[in-house]
Amino acid sequence: MNYEAASSLFSIVIEALPVLLLSYWTLAAGSVIATILPIPVPAAFKDAVRLSACRGKLWDQKPVALGPLKDWSVPQSWFLHFYMLGSVCNAVVLTVYSASTRGLKHEDGTDALEVSALLCLLLFEVHLLRRALESGLMMRYNSSARMHGVAYLFGMSYYLMVPLSLLPSTWYQQQQQQQQRLSVHHPIQSLVGTVWQLPA
């Protein structure tokens, strides 16, 4: 992949991320609300949300409504994966954020690097590293301790989304403006042109 294609792909991702993050958190919150309230929602959906929230504590209550997925489980020791993935993702976001805003100013003259966002990302990184060390070195999980696969997938997605959600909206806007200044064509046009270009 050449620089132009990578730049176009980055631009498309930056444009889509705020909408994807909003959708993710809306679905997560809406799922919990739909599960708690007496709303007519399929039992399998409610069971999946409960299993995601219980972190393996309700493993003995395997919901029949999940059908063939009712027995899908992973060891509880895999909690370490959440913190390792979150730590790596957060470190990348922290590095990209601090590097991309160093020395830049907003249109109103204020620094592009927002101290509150930087502090949130740093504290979240400390938290993730502490939890990873705690899970890997201190916790002794019983070999029979299990968590449902749905809870595992939700945990992995959660620790991917949180660091991206801690970035200020001004950073996304700044990245979009910078990509527009650097690109002559619309990012999708550039990407399609690069993909369809035949080798000489």
Secondary structure by P-SEA (a helix, b strand, c coil): ccaaaaaaaaaaaaaaaaaaaaaaaaaaaaaaaaaaccccccaaaaaaaaaaaacccccccccccccccccccccccaaaaaaaaaaaaaaaaaaaaaaaacccccccccccccaaaaaaaaaaaaaaaaaaaaacccccccccccccaaaaaaaaaaaaccccccccaaaaaaaaaaaaaaccccaaaaaaaaaacccc
